Amino acid sequence: MDNLPISSKYRSRPLEPLGDAEREQLAERLNDEFARGGIDTDAYRAMLDQVFAANTLGEVASVVASLPAKDTFAVPVVIETGTAAPGELLPARTTGLRAPLLLVAGLGTGIAVAILLVVLIIL
C-alpha cells in the first residue's frame, strides 16, 4: 500500500464504502492483469476474494497497490488530424470576419451609450 500516492482515495478515504461499480472495475483490472500474465493463479484468486469480501476502500488498498497504475488523464478534446508531416509547422489560422464584426459591434455599442448619456444629461 506504500506505493499508492497519498492522494489515492484508497489511502485518503479508507473508511468510505466500496461501491458495486468500483468493485466491478477492480475485478476487471484483476482479470486483465491475470490474462496478461502479471499475477499467478493463487494471487489472482486471493485478490479477487479480497475484492468481493471488502466493504471499504481501505480493505482493497493492497489489491490496488499490486495492480499496474491506471491512467487518470483524459485524452485532449482538441486533436486535429491533417496532411502535414510530423514536426511540420502549419500557417496560423485566420480569424475571418469575426474580428471586424466584433470591432463594429463594439463601436456601435459605444456610440449608442454615448448618445444615451448625452440625452440623459440634456434632460
Secondary structure, 3 states (H helix, E strand, C coil): CCCCCCCCHHHHCCCCECCHHHHHHHHHHHHHHHHHCCCCHHHHHHHHHHHHHCCEHHHHHHHHHHCCCCCCCCCCCCCCCCCCCCCCCCCCCCCCCHHHHHHHHHHHHHHHHHHHHHHHHHC
